[in-house]
Structures are given as structure tokens and as C-alpha cells.
Amino acid sequence: MNESSPIRRETAREYRVADPVPASVPVRRRRRLGRWMLALLILGGAGAVAHRTYDARQKPAEETARAPGHGGPGRGGRPADMKQAVGVAPVTTGNMPVVLQGLGTVTPLATVSIRSQISGYLTKIGFREGQMVKEGDFLAQIDPRPYEALLAQYQGQLARDQALLQNSKLDLQRYQTLNRQDSISKQNVDTQAALVKQNEGTVAADQALVDQQKLNLTYARIVSPIEGRVGLRQVDLGNYITAGSTNIVVVTQLRPISVVFTLPEDDVARVMRRVRAGATLTVRAYDRSDQHEIATGRLDTVDNQIDTTTGTVKLRAMFENGDETLFPNQFVNARLTVETIENAPLVPNGAILRGTPGTYVYLMDGDEKVTVRPIKTGETDGVNTVVLSGLTAGDRVVTDGTDRLREGAQVRVVGHTAGPQAAGPAAGAPGSTLPGTPAANASAGGAPAAGPPAEAGAEQGGQERRGRRRPAQ
């Protein structure tokens, strides 16, 4: 092909125009990379300035958190800031009553269903439902007219037979006089004497019939046999009352009243020992919730046998019930005070824990350290417990904040109680945590029980730092 041809010249022109293009591509790339690096440097500088500004603002708050006297874990992580806040109470001496508790039912000493002893129509009602009546008060009246008529009949029959008896006695006297004069036979005298005896028997029978009708008239007027409270009327006026089968009303004695309750057979020996000694044992009746005392009475008697199906024995306590707070068939919780332990070491129930060491407490070893102290316990009243061994009067035990303690833990005391009498239940009650294990309840300082103290403090500190940095972003 000729180099001077139009095709060759056009091809050469195209190459000359395209040659400079590949040389300019690296220059544009370098310029773009430079712009990005400049932007990153500007952003990095701005971030460094913002971070230094944020640290400068947070430094006073951190110094305040590290200052003595401020609670909560500080960012410095010093040991003093990680001490567990606890409440303590001293072990004191006092009297501890030995109380036995059982379930009981209020049982009236007398409950009478009023029924008529004769049949007849109910003509009068002399009571108001729910009123208090005394012994002998009028309750109801049965129609007495049939019995009055029978009484008059029997009285007439009695008068007739008494006249016959009197006549036979006079005849006997005449026969005896004639017999002494030898004017009548001995047989006639004996026959007349027998007739007198017969008439005497008839008069006695008539007198019994008269007395029976008088008694029926007495039964026609129904009165209360006891003092107590009248229940709901069970029959209306004008109904025919059948003797011994129709209930008119029920009268229940309320003053005094008794409570029948049960105790386990293991406690019978202790109770009987006090009863045989002539002691008057106090019984207190509490409501169904076992929170409020209803009445105070005394133990009256103990049943003579143990129920083999339940292993319990029944006891009866007497209550005056002057204010009628005890109601028949009411369910109560009975507490029998058997004896009182005097001058016994008492520890609040909130300090008592149970776990691998057995029954134990956290004892203050100085002012900033606790130690595990195994103890043996005795009687308890629900608030305080008698310590048989392991503690002495004056020892200080931890009552609040025991959930994250362990042997030799560093603590700070934030609360004191006056003693076992002022200590409440809960913190170290049966079923609480073991040493060094997380607890379900919050500690005295208000920190949640969610793991060991160091881990909890570190996690809390991390959350605070993350929360503080978010506004600066």
C-alpha cells in the first residue's frame, strides 16, 4: 500500500490524536487520592480535638467519683471504691418465749337447737334474730289450750277418785270397829282394806296425769336453756310444731368460748410437763393471715389421746370473748407460750444464712472486714433467734447486703440497727444465698445482685464510659 494514500494518512492521524490520552490517566488518579487523604486528615484532626475536649470535660466528674465519701465504683478502680455496703446489728441478750403454733377452730362451749317437747301450733315468737338472750328468756309459745283441757279432765278424775278413797277409808274404820265388837267377820275387814289400797293407787295415777298436763303446759312456753346468741329463725309463726323434730332456732354460747387446736405429738411431752407443774399457759389467737392478734386466753385442757392418722393431739383453750371477736367455727392460728428462755443471746433473723457451712452469719472483723462464723440456733419468734453457740453478746453481724459477701470481704458500714428487736426479717432468712454467690435481692447500697462485685463494677464502669462518649460522636 502506498504510504501517501488517503487510508495511510487517516490512520496515522488517528494514532497521533490517541497517543496523549494514556499518559494523562495516572495524573488524575494521583490528584483524586490526594484529595481523599486531605479529607481523612481533616476528619482525624477534628476527631482528636473532640476527644481531647470530651476528656477535659469528664475529668472533674472522675475526680469527684474518686473522692472519699462518694459511693459507687469509680473509674480509678481503687479497692476502697469496691467495698460492699452493708448494714450491721449487734448481738444482744434478752428473753425469748417458746411458742408452739397450731391450726385451730373456734368452738362454742354450748350450742343448743331449740325444739318443742310437745306438738302444737306456734302461736308466738319472743326473740329477734341475732339478739343476745339469757338463760330462761322467753323464745316461743305453743298453743296451750288442748293441754289445758286435758288438765281440767284429769283434775276432775282425780277429785272423784279422791272422794272414793275417802269413802273407802271411812268404811274401813267402821268395819274395824264392828270387828272388835265381834259383829263382822275378819274377811270383810280385809276386803275393805284392799279396796282402800286400790283407791289410793287410782288417786296416785290421777295425780300423775295431772302433773303431766301441767308439765306440758310448761313445755308450751319455750325458754332459752343457756345464755348466748340467737341465730336465724327456722320456722314461721302459725306452723304446726312436731314434738322433738322441728327446729325453731339455734342458740350458741359466745361468752366464754373455746378454741380447739392441734399440736404435733413431739410437743406433747413439753406441754404436759408444764401442765402437771400447775403452770397457766397463755394462748393467743391470730387471724387467718397470721398477722393480727384477735384474743388472748389460757390453755384449759389437753386431749387424752393422739390422732394416729395425723400424729397430732387436740388442745382446748378458753377465751373470755367479752368483745365477741371470736366467732363460732372461725378458723384461727393458735400460739401457745410454753415457757420463756431468759437472758439468751439474740440475733436478728436477717443475719442468719444457711449454706455449705451449715447455719452461719457474717461477723464483722474490725470495721471494714467480715468473716464467716458458723453458729447453732435455738428458738425463734419470727424476728429474732436464740444463738446456742458461735456468738456472744456485743458481736456485730451483717443484716443487710449479705448477697455478695464472702470470707474476708472488704465492706463499709452504711446502716446500724438498734439490735435484734429492731431487726426485720428477710435479708438472711432461710433460703438466702451462699457465700460468694449472686443473690436475687438488691444489696443495702442499692446495687443489683448480678455477679461478683469486681465484674459488676467493671461492667457498670464500661457502660458509663460508653454512655459518656455517645454525645461527642
C-alpha positions in Angstrom: 0.0 0.0 0.0 1.3 3.4 -0.8 2.2 5.4 2.2 0.9 8.5 0.6 -2.5 7.0 0.1 -5.5 8.6 1.9 -6.0 5.5 4.1 -2.5 5.6 5.5 -2.7 9.3 6.2 -6.0 8.8 8.1 -4.6 6.0 10.2 -1.6 8.0 11.1 -3.7 10.9 12.1 -5.8 8.7 14.5 -2.7 7.4 16.2 -1.3 10.9 16.7 -4.5 12.0 18.4 -4.8 8.9 20.6 -1.2 8.8 21.9 -1.5 11.6 24.6 -4.6 10.0 26.3 -2.9 7.1 28.2 -0.4 9.5 29.7 -3.0 11.7 31.5 -4.8 8.8 33.4 -2.2 8.4 36.3 -2.2 12.1 36.9 -5.9 12.2 37.5 -5.7 9.2 39.9 -3.0 10.8 41.9 -5.0 14.0 42.3 -8.1 12.1 43.5 -6.1 10.1 46.0 -4.5 13.3 47.4 -8.0 14.8 47.9 -9.1 11.8 49.9 -6.0 11.8 52.1 -6.5 15.5 52.8 -10.2 14.9 53.8 -9.1 12.0 56.1 -6.5 14.2 57.7 -9.1 16.9 58.3 -11.5 14.4 59.9 -8.8 12.8 62.0 -7.8 16.2 63.4 -11.4 17.1 64.1 -11.9 13.8 66.0 -8.7 14.3 68.0 -9.8 17.8 69.0 -13.3 16.5 70.0 -11.8 13.6 72.1 -9.5 15.9 74.0 -12.4 18.3 74.6 -14.6 15.4 75.9 -11.8 14.1 78.2 -11.3 17.6 79.6 -14.9 17.9 80.4 -15.1 14.4 82.1 -12.0 14.8 84.2 -13.8 16.8 87.0 -16.5 14.2 87.2 -14.0 11.4 87.5 -12.1 13.2 90.2 -15.4 13.7 92.1 -16.2 10.0 91.8 -12.7 9.1 93.1 -13.0 11.5 96.1 -13.5 9.9 99.5 -17.1 9.7 100.8 -18.8 9.0 97.4 -20.5 5.7 96.9 -20.4 3.5 93.8 -17.5 2.1 91.8 -15.1 4.7 90.5 -13.2 4.7 87.2 -10.0 4.5 89.1 -10.9 1.0 90.4 -9.3 1.6 93.8 -10.1 -1.1 96.4 -11.8 1.4 98.7 -14.4 2.2 95.9 -15.3 -1.5 95.5 -16.3 -2.2 99.2 -19.7 -3.8 99.6 -22.2 -1.6 101.5 -23.7 -3.5 104.5 -25.9 -2.9 107.4 -25.0 -4.4 110.8 -26.7 -5.1 114.1 -25.3 -6.2 117.5 -26.0 -9.4 119.2 -27.9 -8.7 122.4 -29.3 -10.6 125.3 -33.0 -10.8 126.1 -35.9 -13.1 126.9 -37.2 -15.5 124.2 -40.7 -17.0 124.6 -41.0 -20.6 123.4 -44.1 -20.5 121.3 -45.9 -23.6 119.7 -48.2 -22.8 116.9 -51.1 -24.9 115.6 -54.2 -24.5 113.5 -57.5 -24.2 115.4 -61.2 -23.7 115.2 -63.4 -21.5 117.5 -65.7 -24.0 119.2 -68.6 -22.8 121.4 -69.0 -24.5 124.8 -72.7 -25.0 124.2 -74.8 -24.9 121.0 -78.5 -25.7 121.5 -81.1 -26.5 118.8 -84.4 -25.3 120.3 -87.2 -27.8 119.6 -90.6 -28.2 121.2 -91.2 -31.1 123.5 -94.9 -31.1 122.7 -96.8 -30.9 119.4 -99.0 -27.9 118.5 -99.3 -24.7 116.6 -96.7 -22.0 117.1 -98.7 -19.0 118.3 -96.0 -16.6 119.4 -92.2 -15.9 118.8 -90.5 -13.9 121.5 -87.0 -13.4 120.1 -85.3 -11.3 117.4 -82.8 -13.0 115.1 -79.3 -12.3 116.2 -80.1 -11.0 119.7 -78.4 -12.0 122.9 -80.5 -13.9 125.3 -80.1 -15.1 128.9 -81.0 -18.4 130.5 -84.7 -18.5 131.0 -85.6 -15.8 128.4 -88.9 -16.5 126.5 -88.4 -17.7 122.9 -91.6 -19.2 121.6 -95.2 -20.2 122.6 -97.1 -23.4 121.6 -100.9 -23.3 121.7 -101.7 -24.5 125.3 -105.5 -24.9 125.0 -105.5 -28.7 124.3 -103.3 -29.3 127.2 -105.3 -27.1 129.5 -108.5 -29.1 128.6 -106.8 -32.3 129.4 -105.5 -30.9 132.7 -109.1 -30.0 133.7 -110.3 -33.5 132.8 -107.6 -35.2 134.8 -108.1 -32.9 137.7 -111.8 -33.8 137.8 -111.0 -37.5 137.6 -108.5 -37.0 140.5 -111.2 -35.3 142.6 -113.6 -38.2 142.0 -111.1 -40.9 142.9 -110.0 -38.9 146.0 -113.7 -39.0 147.2 -113.9 -42.7 146.6 -110.7 -43.2 148.5 -112.0 -41.1 151.4 -115.3 -43.1 151.5 -113.4 -46.4 151.5 -111.3 -45.3 154.4 -114.4 -44.4 156.4 -115.9 -47.8 155.6 -112.7 -49.5 156.7 -112.9 -47.7 160.1 -116.4 -48.9 160.6 -115.6 -52.4 159.7 -112.7 -52.4 162.1 -115.0 -51.2 165.0 -117.5 -53.9 164.2 -114.8 -56.5 164.1 -113.6 -55.6 167.5 -117.2 -56.0 168.7 -117.3 -59.3 167.0 -120.2 -58.1 164.9 -118.5 -58.7 161.4 -116.2 -61.2 160.0 -112.4 -60.6 159.6 -112.8 -61.3 155.8 -115.0 -58.2 155.3 -112.4 -56.1 157.1 -109.6 -57.3 154.9 -111.6 -56.8 151.7 -112.3 -53.2 152.7 -108.6 -52.6 153.5 -107.7 -53.9 150.0 -110.3 -51.5 148.5 -108.7 -48.6 150.2 -105.3 -49.6 148.8 -106.9 -49.8 145.3 -108.4 -46.3 145.6 -105.1 -44.9 146.8 -103.4 -46.3 143.6 -106.1 -44.8 141.4 -105.6 -41.4 143.1 -101.8 -41.6 142.6 -102.3 -42.4 138.9 -104.7 -39.5 138.5 -102.3 -37.2 140.2 -99.6 -38.3 137.7 -101.8 -37.4 134.8 -102.5 -34.0 136.3 -98.8 -33.4 136.8 -98.0 -34.5 133.2 -100.5 -32.0 131.8 -99.1 -29.2 134.0 -95.6 -30.1 132.6 -97.0 -30.0 129.1 -98.3 -26.5 129.8 -94.8 -25.6 130.9 -93.4 -27.0 127.7 -95.8 -25.0 125.7 -93.8 -21.9 126.8 -90.3 -22.4 125.3 -87.4 -20.5 127.0 -83.6 -20.4 126.4 -81.7 -23.1 128.3 -78.4 -21.1 128.1 -77.0 -17.6 127.7 -75.9 -16.9 124.2 -76.8 -15.5 120.8 -79.9 -16.4 118.8 -79.4 -17.5 115.2 -81.8 -17.3 112.3 -85.4 -18.4 112.8 -86.1 -21.8 111.2 -89.9 -21.9 111.4 -92.5 -19.2 110.9 -95.4 -18.2 113.1 -98.5 -20.4 112.7 -96.8 -23.6 111.7 -97.6 -26.9 113.3 -94.7 -28.0 115.5 -94.0 -31.7 115.9 -92.5 -32.7 119.2 -88.8 -33.4 119.1 -88.4 -33.0 115.3 -89.0 -29.3 114.3 -86.1 -26.9 114.9 -87.3 -23.4 115.9 -83.9 -21.6 116.4 -80.3 -22.3 117.5 -78.8 -20.6 120.5 -75.0 -20.5 120.7 -72.9 -19.6 123.8 -70.3 -16.9 123.0 -69.0 -15.9 126.4 -66.8 -17.6 127.3 -65.8 -19.5 124.2 -63.1 -22.0 123.4 -60.6 -22.7 120.6 -59.7 -26.3 119.8 -56.3 -26.6 118.0 -53.7 -29.2 117.3 -50.0 -29.6 118.0 -47.6 -32.3 116.8 -47.1 -35.2 119.1 -43.4 -34.3 119.6 -44.6 -31.2 121.6 -47.0 -33.1 123.9 -44.3 -34.0 126.5 -43.2 -30.4 126.8 -46.7 -29.1 127.2 -47.8 -31.8 129.7 -44.7 -31.2 131.8 -45.8 -27.6 132.2 -49.4 -28.6 132.8 -48.5 -31.1 135.5 -46.4 -28.4 137.2 -49.5 -26.3 137.5 -48.5 -23.5 135.2 -51.0 -21.3 133.5 -50.1 -21.3 129.8 -51.1 -18.4 127.6 -52.7 -19.0 124.2 -53.1 -16.2 121.6 -55.4 -16.5 118.7 -54.4 -14.9 115.4 -56.5 -14.4 112.2 -56.3 -16.5 109.1 -53.4 -14.4 107.7 -51.5 -15.0 111.0 -50.7 -11.3 111.2 -53.2 -9.8 113.6 -53.9 -11.0 117.2 -57.6 -11.5 117.9 -57.8 -12.5 121.5 -55.7 -13.8 124.4 -56.8 -16.8 126.6 -55.4 -19.7 128.6 -54.9 -23.4 128.0 -57.8 -25.3 129.5 -57.1 -29.0 128.8 -55.3 -31.5 126.6 -57.0 -34.4 124.9 -56.4 -37.9 126.3 -55.1 -39.5 123.0 -53.1 -38.8 119.9 -54.7 -39.0 116.5 -52.8 -41.7 114.7 -53.8 -40.6 111.3 -52.2 -37.1 111.6 -49.8 -37.6 114.5 -51.3 -34.6 116.4 -53.1 -34.0 119.7 -56.0 -31.7 120.3 -55.9 -28.9 122.9 -58.7 -26.6 124.2 -58.0 -23.0 125.1 -60.6 -20.8 126.9 -61.2 -17.2 125.9 -63.5 -14.7 127.8 -64.5 -13.2 124.4 -66.1 -10.1 126.1 -66.0 -8.2 122.8 -67.1 -11.2 120.8 -64.2 -11.0 118.4 -64.1 -14.8 118.2 -67.0 -16.2 116.2 -68.1 -19.9 116.3 -66.4 -22.1 113.7 -63.9 -19.4 112.8 -60.5 -20.5 111.6 -57.6 -19.2 113.7 -53.9 -19.7 114.3 -53.3 -20.5 117.9 -49.9 -19.8 119.5 -49.2 -21.5 122.8 -46.5 -20.0 125.0 -44.9 -22.9 126.8 -42.1 -21.1 128.6 -39.6 -18.2 128.3 -35.8 -18.5 127.9 -34.3 -15.7 129.9 -31.0 -13.8 129.2 -30.4 -15.6 125.9 -28.1 -14.2 123.1 -30.4 -13.0 120.3 -29.5 -12.4 116.7 -31.8 -10.9 114.0 -33.2 -13.4 111.6 -32.0 -11.2 108.8 -28.4 -12.1 109.6 -28.8 -15.9 109.6 -27.8 -17.7 106.4 -27.8 -21.4 105.5 -25.5 -23.0 103.0 -22.4 -25.2 102.7 -21.0 -24.2 106.2 -24.4 -25.0 107.7 -26.1 -22.2 109.6 -23.8 -19.2 109.7 -23.6 -15.4 109.8 -21.2 -12.8 108.5 -19.4 -11.4 111.6 -17.7 -8.0 111.5 -13.9 -8.4 111.9 -13.0 -4.9 112.8 -14.7 -2.1 110.9 -14.0 -3.0 107.3 -13.9 -6.7 107.0 -16.2 -9.7 107.5 -15.7 -13.3 108.3 -18.0 -16.3 108.1 -19.0 -17.6 111.6 -20.9 -20.9 111.8 -23.5 -20.9 114.6 -26.1 -23.1 116.3 -29.6 -21.7 116.7 -32.4 -22.4 119.1 -35.9 -21.0 119.4 -37.2 -18.2 117.2 -40.1 -15.8 117.3 -40.0 -14.9 113.6 -37.9 -11.8 114.2 -35.1 -12.9 116.5 -33.4 -16.2 117.1 -31.6 -17.6 120.1 -27.9 -18.4 119.5 -26.7 -21.5 121.3 -23.1 -21.2 120.2 -20.8 -19.2 117.9 -21.7 -15.7 119.0 -21.6 -13.7 122.2 -23.4 -10.5 123.3 -21.8 -7.5 121.6 -20.7 -9.1 118.4 -21.8 -7.3 115.3 -23.3 -9.3 112.4 -24.3 -8.2 108.9 -28.1 -8.0 108.4 -28.2 -6.2 105.0 -26.1 -6.6 101.9 -25.1 -10.3 102.5 -25.9 -11.3 98.9 -22.3 -10.7 97.5 -20.2 -11.2 100.6 -17.6 -13.9 101.1 -14.9 -14.8 103.6 -12.6 -11.8 104.3 -14.6 -9.4 102.1 -14.0 -5.7 102.5 -17.1 -3.8 103.5 -18.3 -0.4 104.5 -21.0 0.0 107.1 -23.8 2.3 105.9 -26.5 1.4 108.4 -26.9 0.3 112.0 -29.8 -1.2 113.8 -30.6 -0.9 117.5 -30.4 -4.6 118.0 -32.3 -7.8 117.3 -35.6 -6.2 118.5 -35.4 -3.7 115.7 -34.1 -6.1 113.0 -36.6 -7.2 110.4 -36.7 -10.5 108.6 -35.7 -11.2 105.1 -32.0 -10.4 104.3 -30.6 -13.6 105.7 -33.6 -15.7 106.3 -33.6 -19.4 105.4 -33.2 -20.0 101.8 -30.9 -17.0 101.2 -27.7 -17.1 99.2 -24.5 -18.9 99.9 -21.1 -17.0 100.4 -19.8 -15.6 97.2 -22.9 -16.5 95.1 -25.2 -14.0 93.3 -28.4 -13.0 95.2 -31.8 -12.3 93.9 -32.3 -9.3 96.2 -30.5 -6.0 96.0 -27.8 -5.1 98.5 -28.1 -2.4 101.1 -26.2 0.0 98.8 -28.8 -0.4 96.1 -26.5 -2.3 93.6 -28.2 -5.1 91.7 -27.1 -8.6 92.6 -25.7 -9.7 89.2 -22.4 -11.4 89.7 -19.2 -10.8 91.7 -18.5 -7.3 92.8 -15.4 -6.7 90.7 -17.2 -7.9 87.5 -20.3 -5.9 88.3 -18.2 -2.7 88.9 -16.2 -3.2 85.7 -19.4 -3.8 83.7 -21.0 -0.7 85.2 -18.0 1.4 84.6 -17.8 0.2 80.9 -21.5 1.1 80.4 -20.8 4.6 81.9 -17.9 5.2 79.6 -19.8 4.1 76.6 -22.7 6.3 77.6 -20.5 9.3 78.1 -18.8 9.0 74.7 -22.1 8.9 72.6 -22.8 12.6 72.8 -19.5 13.5 71.4 -20.0 11.5 68.2 
